[in-house]
Amino acid sequence: VVPLSNTDLLSKIVSSFWNIFGEVGVITFFVIGGFLYNNGTTGISYWKKKSSRIGVPWIVCSALTYSVAVALGRELNAVSYLKWVLGSETWYYYITVYAFFLVIFRWFCSRNTALYAFVIIQTISLAMASWGKSTTLPVAFFTDYLNPLHWIGYFAFGLLIRKYRLDTLLRRRNTVILSVSFYQNTIYPSSISC
């Protein structure tokens, strides 16, 4: 939608709504990911289930979309494909970050202080980014989208919702989606989007 935003007024309006939808979609994905995170399953069965439900579709979809990109003129090589799959140059960043959270939260999901700390860390990270102070590693491959500090609070927020059964209270209205969207756009407006 980026080329559309430079044309007529209707295209600007459509691209603005699409951008908002992208922001809310990724945020919602991480909140729901945290809410549905199951810390009861351990060991090989947990990783088998996650790899079949997330890993296989991730690899298949990224291979298909990369093939289309190559057919349209993108350079074909292993580094380019790795960047594509991991989301350095594509929208697959959210799966990379989600996979990272699946590993990290195995140790922290039951600790309330850690969950609150992650929300605070994300707030600080996004505030620093909005003030022009980057919290992203200074490596060309590592982008703001791949920075887990920009997303970790949403996943922790999902875990807190489940832990305190806030979903029954919030289900009456779309309070979760509205509150995290407001939080994202207030702290770090129009910088992290899909």
Secondary structure, DSSP 4 states (H G I P E B T S, - for coil): -TGGGGS-HHHHHHHHHHHHHHHHHHHHHHHHHHHT---S--SHHHHHHHIIIIIHHHHHHHHHHHHHHHHTT---SHHHHHHHHHTSSSTTHHHHHHHHHHHHHHHHTT-HHHHHHHHHHHHHHHHHHHTT---S-S-TT--TTT-GGGTHHHHHHHHHHHHTTHHHHHTTTTHHHHHHHHHHHHHSTTTS--
